[in-house]
């Protein structure tokens, strides 16, 4: 299992799989082919279906500029290893193909090709929560201490930068107003939530503040701002919102937050290793569901929970998001993604509270739910796995078509202009 530094990636939104991954692939391919005069890229499956809304073409162009680039969209075809497939070609000045590369953007900004995942280094010998909990019981380690033992002390420098970027995204989002780009006419809401929550009593403040923080990061992501994948761009608001809220309420140190982030990273890493964090592969349960589990486990730790209670909170965070579809309207990471971050952040806190009211005993383990999430995701029709071909995306398009049809019927026909000689 890889380092959690590969899970918490710092980059530019709006999508880890559709913008960050393709941009990184284009950069790698260009480095390997410095003599190329131009490039051709074919996008397949989900990358082609929602790539324009996710700015996939812009991300690839930014990595290859100023060289000429041809992009070919093939949404009807899916390559064998993953729905987010790409084929890069480097071309000579006379049009000859110098090199080809078939690569996949598998979620969270990570890449994989047919030979092996590029730049992969496995640090963890244990890849299930059950085995990790057993080892922690034997050694007396907390979950975050187990992570440190596998990653080394340099982990904290990365997590400190991660927390800095998360907080900066919250601050920018809280103070930004206006309409989000993309054509849906969706207004930013985080600043209004924050203002109203600040003026509310304690009953409403918790829901208002955690929602405001989640919305702030999600709106920054939708605007192409700098965020942290946690575990993806589309779910990037959940973990920072919960961490920010609890740090304020509990008055805990940055060190305590970093340790909670280490535990959150472990929870997300196990889902990535044993299932998927790609919406194109398993639906939004792999993005928002896993993020909810990460935030719930981290929250339980900050609230003083035991390792078993942390695992229970994470299990509930994912269990109650099973079957969550990925059907972004117009291929944009806005509807339902932004609201979904706010609801999942509140849900994560509820899961942590529930777990702490128990002794941590429960029948379904986190490992069980991760396995079921994988099975459920593979059973979902492709319409509900980041293609914008079904669900809310289709409902929005049907309503838009009805409005256009009604507007056309309401417009009186225009008489043709008279011609000379009548």
Steps between C-alpha positions, in 0.01 A plus 500: 500500500633841401582798717208715610692783334367352174146533639535857625614669177520878470379627166251697295133400466239424394569125466783278616423227246398725210740793535785421742560148365491590128719806558759286678484236226557766234797641693657155533446419132652830392806440720548158338469642147693830488549479121127486420369770266135445595273272699176308454290386797197272490268509801271205574200416718430732791792728412341569164140510628557769763845627403387836366310583819794383710748701286694191394594654167619821665710302749673302226558808285657685792759222534585486128485867399630643265524184290202416276250258653213300354244358747262226386197419718371142515236479776340188349813289546656387828856370518556174692660609829285796611223733372743794499728391216733713286726431203783743439694523174815704438533608137793616291496808279397287200222326694673173587414341835806507725347348813169382645379463859175356631439621853211524744398767751381278784385758755656748738741619233672160482602329173529138393612335179494137384842424645487655846384816677760770424714611795333256743680418823328272750565596862235297680524125549152483657211583268187437710367688798459174692870417480601856581274508808643167616854631467413824679348297785822302532734798481285753684526741207227739400397486135690820423811353663472196275487734200809685624685171546442415134548847349780643713521843667506679164127428480428790733655759271268390221193494723585844635500633143175311433334663800630843396352461149171369641467800732589743223230350275245544779599864552487584129166329461345674802581842358414438135166589346348476154406231250704186446639446148353242265163632385266358767462840665573353843575767761757458775333441838780447752532865599126527572503176702794626701341839570168347608669232711711764675183684598310188606467327835691185595231267364545623142866596515640148468309415183549850357873524559596152385283550189659839432851353519413207273329729249797738505748234390260338253425836337870575478549163333219568251669830417832335423657601831787337688374220722601163646357172375335336801479251343391678177434854380125439486500404868768744611280706733403233753819425696619863529152615609484248783860566608452879499176480697639265766822697538294811575261325739755286683780758482739220402849553363615470140694190607176332608343587165800361309473173693130486415588559135743208516220275623265638234764424238529142619122453477493644148804300394335172599199585283728597212702177537209256538232669290523838325473875556406564136147620426537363147566153642272470807284813507502778757509251788871471419544876523256660746439168679869441563553866594218470754667192647835681518349803671291288739802300614714811540223671696463202733874518570491873578204437731703246698373178347677165518633324192184285489277807521701668225455194278127491583455867408680443169290191430176695549625788289543268202214260573235768488629629167494161326344516156562874460501575128726738309275691260639855477270743320656621173819315595586770754617438857215715634159328512466286712867502603520826697191444717602138545826612663309707755260219588781242527701726732202524737447126467863433591458688827183304572683172438776601740247596767315172459817293521608675819165420665589130451791285611602456137342156457309440175421214261610643161864603473657777295669233287156344431353831388795576274449162330128565461572847362717342232231243412227765495705733283568233241129412495399860428416565134751728329229768485557552872879497495612847392370500146218752556279263301244428769365601838500869590695593188234343278216653703655846464544454126137383457373806686724726293374341178137554607569866571668546162210326326247718683694815411505400133125437498436836664694684230273598208624399158668773300354574157759471227623827364336591167712448194529740210226439252277332768 
